Amino acid sequence: MRNFLTYFKILLLAIVLLLVPAHNHASAEQSFGLFYVSITDAIMSTQNDDDVKAVEAIEDFQKEWQQLSVTEGRNPKQ
């Protein structure tokens, strides 16, 4: 049983070490999470009959979208 736990710990450590570089690569790509939050805020404000907050959320979205520098993707055409 003790040998099994030792091998299991080594295997778990190897898997974690393989996933850490993949996580760092994924964070280097552009994130659009803030845009989803702005749109969701606008939708929820509209559903709650709070049009002022909805307009503010749409304006925030537009400002953030204009500041975004869009890349062509992972493999840009050459």
LINGIZI-V689103 format. One record per residue. N is the residue number from 1. RES is the residue in one small letter. PHI is phi in degrees with one decimal (none if undefined). OMEGA is omega in degrees with one decimal (none if undefined). NEAR is the number of other C-alpha atoms within 12 Angstrom. Layout:
# LINGIZI-V689103
n:N res:RES phi:PHI omega:OMEGA near:NEAR
n:N res:RES phi:PHI omega:OMEGA near:NEAR
This chain:
# LINGIZI-V689103
n:1 res:m phi:none omega:-178.7 near:7
n:2 res:r phi:-65.9 omega:177.8 near:8
n:3 res:n phi:-65.7 omega:178.1 near:9
n:4 res:f phi:-61.0 omega:-179.7 near:10
n:5 res:l phi:-64.9 omega:178.0 near:11
n:6 res:t phi:-63.6 omega:179.1 near:12
n:7 res:y phi:-65.2 omega:178.3 near:13
n:8 res:f phi:-64.6 omega:178.4 near:14
n:9 res:k phi:-64.8 omega:179.0 near:14
n:10 res:i phi:-64.9 omega:178.6 near:14
n:11 res:l phi:-62.4 omega:178.7 near:14
n:12 res:l phi:-63.0 omega:177.7 near:14
n:13 res:l phi:-62.6 omega:179.5 near:14
n:14 res:a phi:-63.5 omega:179.4 near:14
n:15 res:i phi:-65.2 omega:179.2 near:14
n:16 res:v phi:-62.4 omega:179.9 near:14
n:17 res:l phi:-66.5 omega:176.7 near:14
n:18 res:l phi:-75.0 omega:-177.5 near:14
n:19 res:l phi:-81.8 omega:-177.7 near:14
n:20 res:v phi:-62.6 omega:177.5 near:14
n:21 res:p phi:-63.5 omega:178.5 near:14
n:22 res:a phi:-66.2 omega:178.2 near:14
n:23 res:h phi:-67.3 omega:179.3 near:13
n:24 res:n phi:-65.7 omega:178.5 near:12
n:25 res:h phi:-67.3 omega:-179.2 near:13
n:26 res:a phi:-66.9 omega:-178.7 near:13
n:27 res:s phi:-74.6 omega:179.0 near:12
n:28 res:a phi:-75.2 omega:179.2 near:11
n:29 res:e phi:-75.6 omega:-178.5 near:17
n:30 res:q phi:-69.7 omega:178.7 near:17
n:31 res:s phi:-111.6 omega:179.9 near:17
n:32 res:f phi:-108.3 omega:-177.5 near:17
n:33 res:g phi:-60.3 omega:-179.8 near:14
n:34 res:l phi:-64.1 omega:178.9 near:20
n:35 res:f phi:-68.6 omega:178.0 near:24
n:36 res:y phi:-63.9 omega:178.9 near:18
n:37 res:v phi:-64.7 omega:179.8 near:19
n:38 res:s phi:-62.5 omega:-179.7 near:26
n:39 res:i phi:-66.4 omega:178.8 near:26
n:40 res:t phi:-63.9 omega:176.3 near:19
n:41 res:d phi:-60.6 omega:179.5 near:26
n:42 res:a phi:-64.4 omega:-179.9 near:27
n:43 res:i phi:-65.1 omega:-179.2 near:22
n:44 res:m phi:-65.0 omega:178.3 near:20
n:45 res:s phi:-65.4 omega:178.2 near:20
n:46 res:t phi:-66.0 omega:179.6 near:19
n:47 res:q phi:-66.8 omega:178.8 near:13
n:48 res:n phi:-92.0 omega:179.7 near:13
n:49 res:d phi:58.0 omega:176.7 near:13
n:50 res:d phi:-113.6 omega:-174.5 near:16
n:51 res:d phi:-67.3 omega:-179.9 near:17
n:52 res:v phi:-64.1 omega:178.6 near:17
n:53 res:k phi:-67.5 omega:178.4 near:22
n:54 res:a phi:-64.3 omega:178.7 near:24
n:55 res:v phi:-64.4 omega:178.3 near:21
n:56 res:e phi:-62.5 omega:179.8 near:20
n:57 res:a phi:-65.9 omega:177.6 near:27
n:58 res:i phi:-66.3 omega:178.6 near:27
n:59 res:e phi:-65.4 omega:175.8 near:19
n:60 res:d phi:-61.5 omega:177.9 near:22
n:61 res:f phi:-60.3 omega:-178.6 near:25
n:62 res:q phi:-63.2 omega:178.4 near:18
n:63 res:k phi:-64.2 omega:179.9 near:15
n:64 res:e phi:-65.7 omega:-179.1 near:22
n:65 res:w phi:-66.2 omega:179.7 near:20
n:66 res:q phi:-69.5 omega:-179.9 near:12
n:67 res:q phi:-82.7 omega:-176.9 near:11
n:68 res:l phi:-72.7 omega:172.9 near:15
n:69 res:s phi:-101.5 omega:-174.0 near:13
n:70 res:v phi:-86.2 omega:172.9 near:15
n:71 res:t phi:-97.7 omega:-176.4 near:12
n:72 res:e phi:-79.5 omega:179.3 near:11
n:73 res:g phi:129.5 omega:-176.6 near:10
n:74 res:r phi:-72.7 omega:-178.8 near:12
n:75 res:n phi:-122.4 omega:-178.6 near:7
n:76 res:p phi:-65.0 omega:178.4 near:8
n:77 res:k phi:-66.3 omega:-177.1 near:7
n:78 res:q phi:-107.2 omega:none near:4
